[in-house]
Amino acid sequence: MFCSYTRENHDYPNAAVLDIHLADGHNVHHPRSGALLRRLLPGFKQRFDSEMSADHIA
């Protein structure tokens, strides 16, 4: 979900946008989803950037 959004919009989603897409598109709900996603976003960004760099080199 994070990767597809980022590729489609050429920008990272923020926690609120990611929360909405997960809830609406995948029926994923959690009472603390906003806080959890804010904590996880830096790792998502880092992994996305690493994978994009690896794909670009290959």
CHARMM-style PDB file with segment names, atoms N, HN, CA, C and O in Angstrom:
ATOM      1  N   MET     1       0.829  -1.174   0.000  1.00  0.00      PROA
ATOM      2  CA  MET     1       0.000   0.000   0.000  1.00  0.00      PROA
ATOM      3  C   MET     1       0.879   1.245   0.000  1.00  0.00      PROA
ATOM      4  O   MET     1       0.641   2.157  -0.791  1.00  0.00      PROA
ATOM      5  N   PHE     2       1.875   1.306   0.854  1.00  0.00      PROA
ATOM      6  HN  PHE     2       2.069   0.564   1.497  1.00  0.00      PROA
ATOM      7  CA  PHE     2       2.771   2.462   0.932  1.00  0.00      PROA
ATOM      8  C   PHE     2       3.489   2.655  -0.402  1.00  0.00      PROA
ATOM      9  O   PHE     2       3.534   3.765  -0.931  1.00  0.00      PROA
ATOM     10  N   CYS     3       4.046   1.583  -0.941  1.00  0.00      PROA
ATOM     11  HN  CYS     3       4.010   0.681  -0.511  1.00  0.00      PROA
ATOM     12  CA  CYS     3       4.799   1.668  -2.200  1.00  0.00      PROA
ATOM     13  C   CYS     3       3.909   2.081  -3.358  1.00  0.00      PROA
ATOM     14  O   CYS     3       4.286   2.946  -4.149  1.00  0.00      PROA
ATOM     15  N   SER     4       2.748   1.485  -3.470  1.00  0.00      PROA
ATOM     16  HN  SER     4       2.442   0.782  -2.828  1.00  0.00      PROA
ATOM     17  CA  SER     4       1.864   1.820  -4.580  1.00  0.00      PROA
ATOM     18  C   SER     4       1.410   3.273  -4.500  1.00  0.00      PROA
ATOM     19  O   SER     4       1.347   3.952  -5.526  1.00  0.00      PROA
ATOM     20  N   TYR     5       1.096   3.761  -3.310  1.00  0.00      PROA
ATOM     21  HN  TYR     5       1.147   3.210  -2.478  1.00  0.00      PROA
ATOM     22  CA  TYR     5       0.703   5.161  -3.143  1.00  0.00      PROA
ATOM     23  C   TYR     5       1.856   6.078  -3.538  1.00  0.00      PROA
ATOM     24  O   TYR     5       1.657   7.056  -4.258  1.00  0.00      PROA
ATOM     25  N   THR     6       3.063   5.762  -3.065  1.00  0.00      PROA
ATOM     26  HN  THR     6       3.225   4.967  -2.480  1.00  0.00      PROA
ATOM     27  CA  THR     6       4.219   6.611  -3.332  1.00  0.00      PROA
ATOM     28  C   THR     6       4.536   6.647  -4.822  1.00  0.00      PROA
ATOM     29  O   THR     6       4.816   7.714  -5.367  1.00  0.00      PROA
ATOM     30  N   ARG     7       4.495   5.508  -5.482  1.00  0.00      PROA
ATOM     31  HN  ARG     7       4.267   4.641  -5.039  1.00  0.00      PROA
ATOM     32  CA  ARG     7       4.758   5.478  -6.924  1.00  0.00      PROA
ATOM     33  C   ARG     7       3.695   6.242  -7.704  1.00  0.00      PROA
ATOM     34  O   ARG     7       4.011   6.971  -8.644  1.00  0.00      PROA
ATOM     35  N   GLU     8       2.457   6.075  -7.319  1.00  0.00      PROA
ATOM     36  HN  GLU     8       2.200   5.482  -6.555  1.00  0.00      PROA
ATOM     37  CA  GLU     8       1.353   6.721  -8.032  1.00  0.00      PROA
ATOM     38  C   GLU     8       1.345   8.233  -7.841  1.00  0.00      PROA
ATOM     39  O   GLU     8       1.058   8.971  -8.783  1.00  0.00      PROA
ATOM     40  N   ASN     9       1.653   8.699  -6.646  1.00  0.00      PROA
ATOM     41  HN  ASN     9       1.886   8.100  -5.881  1.00  0.00      PROA
ATOM     42  CA  ASN     9       1.555  10.124  -6.325  1.00  0.00      PROA
ATOM     43  C   ASN     9       2.899  10.842  -6.300  1.00  0.00      PROA
ATOM     44  O   ASN     9       2.943  12.056  -6.101  1.00  0.00      PROA
ATOM     45  N   HSD    10       3.986  10.120  -6.497  1.00  0.00      PROA
ATOM     46  HN  HSD    10       3.950   9.134  -6.659  1.00  0.00      PROA
ATOM     47  CA  HSD    10       5.339  10.692  -6.480  1.00  0.00      PROA
ATOM     48  C   HSD    10       5.625  11.450  -5.188  1.00  0.00      PROA
ATOM     49  O   HSD    10       6.342  12.451  -5.186  1.00  0.00      PROA
ATOM     50  N   ASP    11       5.065  10.969  -4.111  1.00  0.00      PROA
ATOM     51  HN  ASP    11       4.482  10.156  -4.112  1.00  0.00      PROA
ATOM     52  CA  ASP    11       5.281  11.540  -2.783  1.00  0.00      PROA
ATOM     53  C   ASP    11       4.867  10.490  -1.753  1.00  0.00      PROA
ATOM     54  O   ASP    11       4.047   9.614  -2.030  1.00  0.00      PROA
ATOM     55  N   TYR    12       5.450  10.598  -0.566  1.00  0.00      PROA
ATOM     56  HN  TYR    12       6.116  11.310  -0.341  1.00  0.00      PROA
ATOM     57  CA  TYR    12       5.087   9.679   0.511  1.00  0.00      PROA
ATOM     58  C   TYR    12       3.730  10.065   1.093  1.00  0.00      PROA
ATOM     59  O   TYR    12       3.410  11.251   1.178  1.00  0.00      PROA
ATOM     60  N   PRO    13       2.932   9.083   1.494  1.00  0.00      PROA
ATOM     61  CA  PRO    13       1.699   9.418   2.208  1.00  0.00      PROA
ATOM     62  C   PRO    13       2.028   9.811   3.641  1.00  0.00      PROA
ATOM     63  O   PRO    13       3.010   9.334   4.210  1.00  0.00      PROA
ATOM     64  N   ASN    14       1.209  10.679   4.223  1.00  0.00      PROA
ATOM     65  HN  ASN    14       0.411  11.066   3.761  1.00  0.00      PROA
ATOM     66  CA  ASN    14       1.378  10.949   5.653  1.00  0.00      PROA
ATOM     67  C   ASN    14       0.554   9.917   6.420  1.00  0.00      PROA
ATOM     68  O   ASN    14      -0.155   9.114   5.814  1.00  0.00      PROA
ATOM     69  N   ALA    15       0.642   9.935   7.719  1.00  0.00      PROA
ATOM     70  HN  ALA    15       1.218  10.588   8.211  1.00  0.00      PROA
ATOM     71  CA  ALA    15      -0.032   8.919   8.536  1.00  0.00      PROA
ATOM     72  C   ALA    15      -1.544   8.940   8.337  1.00  0.00      PROA
ATOM     73  O   ALA    15      -2.176   7.886   8.277  1.00  0.00      PROA
ATOM     74  N   ALA    16      -2.123  10.127   8.235  1.00  0.00      PROA
ATOM     75  HN  ALA    16      -1.609  10.984   8.283  1.00  0.00      PROA
ATOM     76  CA  ALA    16      -3.584  10.226   8.066  1.00  0.00      PROA
ATOM     77  C   ALA    16      -4.030   9.623   6.739  1.00  0.00      PROA
ATOM     78  O   ALA    16      -5.012   8.883   6.690  1.00  0.00      PROA
ATOM     79  N   VAL    17      -3.312   9.935   5.668  1.00  0.00      PROA
ATOM     80  HN  VAL    17      -2.513  10.536   5.708  1.00  0.00      PROA
ATOM     81  CA  VAL    17      -3.654   9.403   4.344  1.00  0.00      PROA
ATOM     82  C   VAL    17      -3.495   7.889   4.329  1.00  0.00      PROA
ATOM     83  O   VAL    17      -4.356   7.175   3.814  1.00  0.00      PROA
ATOM     84  N   LEU    18      -2.406   7.405   4.890  1.00  0.00      PROA
ATOM     85  HN  LEU    18      -1.707   7.985   5.308  1.00  0.00      PROA
ATOM     86  CA  LEU    18      -2.175   5.962   4.941  1.00  0.00      PROA
ATOM     87  C   LEU    18      -3.258   5.262   5.759  1.00  0.00      PROA
ATOM     88  O   LEU    18      -3.728   4.187   5.386  1.00  0.00      PROA
ATOM     89  N   ASP    19      -3.643   5.867   6.859  1.00  0.00      PROA
ATOM     90  HN  ASP    19      -3.261   6.740   7.162  1.00  0.00      PROA
ATOM     91  CA  ASP    19      -4.705   5.317   7.705  1.00  0.00      PROA
ATOM     92  C   ASP    19      -6.020   5.211   6.937  1.00  0.00      PROA
ATOM     93  O   ASP    19      -6.712   4.196   7.022  1.00  0.00      PROA
ATOM     94  N   ILE    20      -6.362   6.246   6.197  1.00  0.00      PROA
ATOM     95  HN  ILE    20      -5.800   7.071   6.128  1.00  0.00      PROA
ATOM     96  CA  ILE    20      -7.605   6.245   5.410  1.00  0.00      PROA
ATOM     97  C   ILE    20      -7.562   5.163   4.334  1.00  0.00      PROA
ATOM     98  O   ILE    20      -8.527   4.420   4.156  1.00  0.00      PROA
ATOM     99  N   HSD    21      -6.452   5.077   3.624  1.00  0.00      PROA
ATOM    100  HN  HSD    21      -5.668   5.681   3.768  1.00  0.00      PROA
ATOM    101  CA  HSD    21      -6.341   4.068   2.561  1.00  0.00      PROA
ATOM    102  C   HSD    21      -6.396   2.650   3.118  1.00  0.00      PROA
ATOM    103  O   HSD    21      -7.008   1.770   2.513  1.00  0.00      PROA
ATOM    104  N   LEU    22      -5.772   2.426   4.250  1.00  0.00      PROA
ATOM    105  HN  LEU    22      -5.275   3.141   4.742  1.00  0.00      PROA
ATOM    106  CA  LEU    22      -5.824   1.093   4.857  1.00  0.00      PROA
ATOM    107  C   LEU    22      -7.228   0.757   5.331  1.00  0.00      PROA
ATOM    108  O   LEU    22      -7.681  -0.378   5.179  1.00  0.00      PROA
ATOM    109  N   ALA    23      -7.914   1.725   5.898  1.00  0.00      PROA
ATOM    110  HN  ALA    23      -7.546   2.647   6.021  1.00  0.00      PROA
ATOM    111  CA  ALA    23      -9.270   1.489   6.393  1.00  0.00      PROA
ATOM    112  C   ALA    23     -10.249   1.289   5.246  1.00  0.00      PROA
ATOM    113  O   ALA    23     -11.039   0.346   5.260  1.00  0.00      PROA
ATOM    114  N   ASP    24     -10.201   2.171   4.253  1.00  0.00      PROA
ATOM    115  HN  ASP    24      -9.559   2.938   4.241  1.00  0.00      PROA
ATOM    116  CA  ASP    24     -11.162   2.105   3.152  1.00  0.00      PROA
ATOM    117  C   ASP    24     -10.855   0.982   2.167  1.00  0.00      PROA
ATOM    118  O   ASP    24     -11.762   0.279   1.721  1.00  0.00      PROA
ATOM    119  N   GLY    25      -9.600   0.815   1.833  1.00  0.00      PROA
ATOM    120  HN  GLY    25      -8.863   1.386   2.195  1.00  0.00      PROA
ATOM    121  CA  GLY    25      -9.245  -0.140   0.798  1.00  0.00      PROA
ATOM    122  C   GLY    25      -9.022  -1.552   1.279  1.00  0.00      PROA
ATOM    123  O   GLY    25      -9.195  -2.506   0.520  1.00  0.00      PROA
ATOM    124  N   HSD    26      -8.638  -1.697   2.537  1.00  0.00      PROA
ATOM    125  HN  HSD    26      -8.497  -0.923   3.154  1.00  0.00      PROA
ATOM    126  CA  HSD    26      -8.279  -3.030   3.038  1.00  0.00      PROA
ATOM    127  C   HSD    26      -9.003  -3.407   4.327  1.00  0.00      PROA
ATOM    128  O   HSD    26      -8.749  -4.465   4.904  1.00  0.00      PROA
ATOM    129  N   ASN    27      -9.903  -2.538   4.772  1.00  0.00      PROA
ATOM    130  HN  ASN    27     -10.109  -1.679   4.304  1.00  0.00      PROA
ATOM    131  CA  ASN    27     -10.696  -2.775   5.980  1.00  0.00      PROA
ATOM    132  C   ASN    27      -9.810  -3.053   7.204  1.00  0.00      PROA
ATOM    133  O   ASN    27     -10.131  -3.901   8.038  1.00  0.00      PROA
ATOM    134  N   VAL    28      -8.692  -2.324   7.295  1.00  0.00      PROA
ATOM    135  HN  VAL    28      -8.432  -1.635   6.618  1.00  0.00      PROA
ATOM    136  CA  VAL    28      -7.776  -2.457   8.427  1.00  0.00      PROA
ATOM    137  C   VAL    28      -8.067  -1.322   9.395  1.00  0.00      PROA
ATOM    138  O   VAL    28      -7.947  -0.149   9.043  1.00  0.00      PROA
ATOM    139  N   HSD    29      -8.449  -1.675  10.614  1.00  0.00      PROA
ATOM    140  HN  HSD    29      -8.546  -2.628  10.901  1.00  0.00      PROA
ATOM    141  CA  HSD    29      -8.808  -0.679  11.634  1.00  0.00      PROA
ATOM    142  C   HSD    29      -8.088  -0.998  12.933  1.00  0.00      PROA
ATOM    143  O   HSD    29      -7.923  -2.161  13.299  1.00  0.00      PROA
ATOM    144  N   HSD    30      -7.663   0.044  13.617  1.00  0.00      PROA
ATOM    145  HN  HSD    30      -7.797   0.989  13.320  1.00  0.00      PROA
ATOM    146  CA  HSD    30      -7.041  -0.113  14.931  1.00  0.00      PROA
ATOM    147  C   HSD    30      -7.264   1.191  15.687  1.00  0.00      PROA
ATOM    148  O   HSD    30      -7.151   2.265  15.096  1.00  0.00      PROA
ATOM    149  N   PRO    31      -7.577   1.125  16.970  1.00  0.00      PROA
ATOM    150  CA  PRO    31      -7.856   2.351  17.722  1.00  0.00      PROA
ATOM    151  C   PRO    31      -6.669   3.322  17.789  1.00  0.00      PROA
ATOM    152  O   PRO    31      -6.872   4.526  17.949  1.00  0.00      PROA
ATOM    153  N   ARG    32      -5.455   2.825  17.669  1.00  0.00      PROA
ATOM    154  HN  ARG    32      -5.290   1.847  17.538  1.00  0.00      PROA
ATOM    155  CA  ARG    32      -4.279   3.690  17.731  1.00  0.00      PROA
ATOM    156  C   ARG    32      -3.542   3.734  16.396  1.00  0.00      PROA
ATOM    157  O   ARG    32      -2.331   3.951  16.361  1.00  0.00      PROA
ATOM    158  N   SER    33      -4.257   3.531  15.317  1.00  0.00      PROA
ATOM    159  HN  SER    33      -5.240   3.354  15.345  1.00  0.00      PROA
ATOM    160  CA  SER    33      -3.615   3.428  14.009  1.00  0.00      PROA
ATOM    161  C   SER    33      -2.811   4.667  13.642  1.00  0.00      PROA
ATOM    162  O   SER    33      -1.715   4.545  13.096  1.00  0.00      PROA
ATOM    163  N   GLY    34      -3.329   5.853  13.927  1.00  0.00      PROA
ATOM    164  HN  GLY    34      -4.220   5.952  14.371  1.00  0.00      PROA
ATOM    165  CA  GLY    34      -2.603   7.078  13.597  1.00  0.00      PROA
ATOM    166  C   GLY    34      -1.253   7.150  14.279  1.00  0.00      PROA
ATOM    167  O   GLY    34      -0.250   7.462  13.638  1.00  0.00      PROA
ATOM    168  N   ALA    35      -1.215   6.867  15.564  1.00  0.00      PROA
ATOM    169  HN  ALA    35      -2.030   6.614  16.085  1.00  0.00      PROA
ATOM    170  CA  ALA    35       0.037   6.900  16.320  1.00  0.00      PROA
ATOM    171  C   ALA    35       0.994   5.808  15.850  1.00  0.00      PROA
ATOM    172  O   ALA    35       2.197   6.038  15.729  1.00  0.00      PROA
ATOM    173  N   LEU    36       0.462   4.638  15.590  1.00  0.00      PROA
ATOM    174  HN  LEU    36      -0.515   4.451  15.687  1.00  0.00      PROA
ATOM    175  CA  LEU    36       1.311   3.541  15.121  1.00  0.00      PROA
ATOM    176  C   LEU    36       1.912   3.851  13.752  1.00  0.00      PROA
ATOM    177  O   LEU    36       3.094   3.599  13.518  1.00  0.00      PROA
ATOM    178  N   LEU    37       1.107   4.389  12.863  1.00  0.00      PROA
ATOM    179  HN  LEU    37       0.147   4.593  13.053  1.00  0.00      PROA
ATOM    180  CA  LEU    37       1.604   4.705  11.527  1.00  0.00      PROA
ATOM    181  C   LEU    37       2.638   5.832  11.569  1.00  0.00      PROA
ATOM    182  O   LEU    37       3.624   5.787  10.833  1.00  0.00      PROA
ATOM    183  N   ARG    38       2.428   6.832  12.412  1.00  0.00      PROA
ATOM    184  HN  ARG    38       1.627   6.868  13.010  1.00  0.00      PROA
ATOM    185  CA  ARG    38       3.427   7.903  12.546  1.00  0.00      PROA
ATOM    186  C   ARG    38       4.769   7.340  12.999  1.00  0.00      PROA
ATOM    187  O   ARG    38       5.821   7.808  12.562  1.00  0.00      PROA
ATOM    188  N   ARG    39       4.737   6.351  13.862  1.00  0.00      PROA
ATOM    189  HN  ARG    39       3.883   5.971  14.217  1.00  0.00      PROA
ATOM    190  CA  ARG    39       5.964   5.730  14.350  1.00  0.00      PROA
ATOM    191  C   ARG    39       6.623   4.863  13.274  1.00  0.00      PROA
ATOM    192  O   ARG    39       7.849   4.766  13.224  1.00  0.00      PROA
ATOM    193  N   LEU    40       5.821   4.239  12.421  1.00  0.00      PROA
ATOM    194  HN  LEU    40       4.825   4.318  12.462  1.00  0.00      PROA
ATOM    195  CA  LEU    40       6.344   3.333  11.405  1.00  0.00      PROA
ATOM    196  C   LEU    40       6.764   4.025  10.106  1.00  0.00      PROA
ATOM    197  O   LEU    40       7.564   3.472   9.351  1.00  0.00      PROA
ATOM    198  N   LEU    41       6.245   5.210   9.834  1.00  0.00      PROA
ATOM    199  HN  LEU    41       5.594   5.659  10.446  1.00  0.00      PROA
ATOM    200  CA  LEU    41       6.510   5.883   8.568  1.00  0.00      PROA
ATOM    201  C   LEU    41       7.993   6.068   8.245  1.00  0.00      PROA
ATOM    202  O   LEU    41       8.379   5.830   7.101  1.00  0.00      PROA
ATOM    203  N   PRO    42       8.840   6.475   9.182  1.00  0.00      PROA
ATOM    204  CA  PRO    42      10.264   6.612   8.819  1.00  0.00      PROA
ATOM    205  C   PRO    42      10.870   5.309   8.292  1.00  0.00      PROA
ATOM    206  O   PRO    42      11.673   5.339   7.360  1.00  0.00      PROA
ATOM    207  N   GLY    43      10.505   4.193   8.862  1.00  0.00      PROA
ATOM    208  HN  GLY    43       9.853   4.169   9.620  1.00  0.00      PROA
ATOM    209  CA  GLY    43      10.996   2.900   8.385  1.00  0.00      PROA
ATOM    210  C   GLY    43      10.454   2.555   7.010  1.00  0.00      PROA
ATOM    211  O   GLY    43      11.175   2.004   6.179  1.00  0.00      PROA
ATOM    212  N   PHE    44       9.178   2.876   6.759  1.00  0.00      PROA
ATOM    213  HN  PHE    44       8.592   3.324   7.434  1.00  0.00      PROA
ATOM    214  CA  PHE    44       8.589   2.646   5.439  1.00  0.00      PROA
ATOM    215  C   PHE    44       9.335   3.458   4.386  1.00  0.00      PROA
ATOM    216  O   PHE    44       9.660   2.951   3.312  1.00  0.00      PROA
ATOM    217  N   LYS    45       9.602   4.718   4.703  1.00  0.00      PROA
ATOM    218  HN  LYS    45       9.338   5.130   5.575  1.00  0.00      PROA
ATOM    219  CA  LYS    45      10.311   5.594   3.763  1.00  0.00      PROA
ATOM    220  C   LYS    45      11.715   5.072   3.493  1.00  0.00      PROA
ATOM    221  O   LYS    45      12.157   5.033   2.344  1.00  0.00      PROA
ATOM    222  N   GLN    46      12.408   4.675   4.538  1.00  0.00      PROA
ATOM    223  HN  GLN    46      12.048   4.706   5.471  1.00  0.00      PROA
ATOM    224  CA  GLN    46      13.771   4.186   4.394  1.00  0.00      PROA
ATOM    225  C   GLN    46      13.801   2.921   3.529  1.00  0.00      PROA
ATOM    226  O   GLN    46      14.646   2.787   2.643  1.00  0.00      PROA
ATOM    227  N   ARG    47      12.886   2.011   3.789  1.00  0.00      PROA
ATOM    228  HN  ARG    47      12.200   2.120   4.508  1.00  0.00      PROA
ATOM    229  CA  ARG    47      12.857   0.772   3.003  1.00  0.00      PROA
ATOM    230  C   ARG    47      12.494   1.048   1.555  1.00  0.00      PROA
ATOM    231  O   ARG    47      13.091   0.471   0.647  1.00  0.00      PROA
ATOM    232  N   PHE    48      11.527   1.920   1.328  1.00  0.00      PROA
ATOM    233  HN  PHE    48      11.042   2.389   2.066  1.00  0.00      PROA
ATOM    234  CA  PHE    48      11.140   2.269  -0.036  1.00  0.00      PROA
ATOM    235  C   PHE    48      12.327   2.858  -0.790  1.00  0.00      PROA
ATOM    236  O   PHE    48      12.607   2.463  -1.922  1.00  0.00      PROA
ATOM    237  N   ASP    49      13.028   3.809  -0.160  1.00  0.00      PROA
ATOM    238  HN  ASP    49      12.801   4.130   0.760  1.00  0.00      PROA
ATOM    239  CA  ASP    49      14.186   4.433  -0.797  1.00  0.00      PROA
ATOM    240  C   ASP    49      15.283   3.410  -1.077  1.00  0.00      PROA
ATOM    241  O   ASP    49      15.911   3.449  -2.135  1.00  0.00      PROA
ATOM    242  N   SER    50      15.515   2.504  -0.143  1.00  0.00      PROA
ATOM    243  HN  SER    50      15.005   2.473   0.716  1.00  0.00      PROA
ATOM    244  CA  SER    50      16.536   1.473  -0.331  1.00  0.00      PROA
ATOM    245  C   SER    50      16.181   0.559  -1.493  1.00  0.00      PROA
ATOM    246  O   SER    50      17.044   0.227  -2.306  1.00  0.00      PROA
ATOM    247  N   GLU    51      14.927   0.151  -1.580  1.00  0.00      PROA
ATOM    248  HN  GLU    51      14.225   0.420  -0.920  1.00  0.00      PROA
ATOM    249  CA  GLU    51      14.498  -0.731  -2.663  1.00  0.00      PROA
ATOM    250  C   GLU    51      14.532  -0.018  -4.012  1.00  0.00      PROA
ATOM    251  O   GLU    51      14.861  -0.628  -5.030  1.00  0.00      PROA
ATOM    252  N   MET    52      14.197   1.259  -4.023  1.00  0.00      PROA
ATOM    253  HN  MET    52      13.929   1.754  -3.197  1.00  0.00      PROA
ATOM    254  CA  MET    52      14.249   2.017  -5.267  1.00  0.00      PROA
ATOM    255  C   MET    52      15.692   2.167  -5.736  1.00  0.00      PROA
ATOM    256  O   MET    52      15.961   2.075  -6.934  1.00  0.00      PROA
ATOM    257  N   SER    53      16.619   2.396  -4.818  1.00  0.00      PROA
ATOM    258  HN  SER    53      16.400   2.470  -3.845  1.00  0.00      PROA
ATOM    259  CA  SER    53      18.029   2.509  -5.157  1.00  0.00      PROA
ATOM    260  C   SER    53      18.558   1.186  -5.691  1.00  0.00      PROA
ATOM    261  O   SER    53      19.300   1.160  -6.673  1.00  0.00      PROA
ATOM    262  N   ALA    54      18.181   0.106  -5.057  1.00  0.00      PROA
ATOM    263  HN  ALA    54      17.578   0.127  -4.260  1.00  0.00      PROA
ATOM    264  CA  ALA    54      18.630  -1.226  -5.492  1.00  0.00      PROA
ATOM    265  C   ALA    54      18.082  -1.546  -6.877  1.00  0.00      PROA
ATOM    266  O   ALA    54      18.798  -2.104  -7.708  1.00  0.00      PROA
ATOM    267  N   ASP    55      16.826  -1.201  -7.137  1.00  0.00      PROA
ATOM    268  HN  ASP    55      16.244  -0.747  -6.462  1.00  0.00      PROA
ATOM    269  CA  ASP    55      16.229  -1.445  -8.451  1.00  0.00      PROA
ATOM    270  C   ASP    55      16.874  -0.577  -9.526  1.00  0.00      PROA
ATOM    271  O   ASP    55      17.043  -1.008 -10.667  1.00  0.00      PROA
ATOM    272  N   HSD    56      17.228   0.633  -9.155  1.00  0.00      PROA
ATOM    273  HN  HSD    56      17.092   0.982  -8.228  1.00  0.00      PROA
ATOM    274  CA  HSD    56      17.824   1.560 -10.117  1.00  0.00      PROA
ATOM    275  C   HSD    56      19.222   1.103 -10.522  1.00  0.00      PROA
ATOM    276  O   HSD    56      19.615   1.240 -11.681  1.00  0.00      PROA
ATOM    277  N   ILE    57      19.972   0.560  -9.560  1.00  0.00      PROA
ATOM    278  HN  ILE    57      19.653   0.449  -8.619  1.00  0.00      PROA
ATOM    279  CA  ILE    57      21.330   0.091  -9.833  1.00  0.00      PROA
ATOM    280  C   ILE    57      21.297  -1.158 -10.706  1.00  0.00      PROA
ATOM    281  O   ILE    57      22.129  -1.327 -11.597  1.00  0.00      PROA
ATOM    282  N   ALA    58      20.333  -2.026 -10.442  1.00  0.00      PROA
ATOM    283  HN  ALA    58      19.657  -1.889  -9.718  1.00  0.00      PROA
ATOM    284  CA  ALA    58      20.240  -3.298 -11.182  1.00  0.00      PROA
ATOM    285  C   ALA    58      19.740  -3.024 -12.552  1.00  0.00      PROA
ATOM    286  OT1 ALA    58      19.584  -3.949 -13.349  1.00  0.00      PROA
TER     287      ALA     58
END
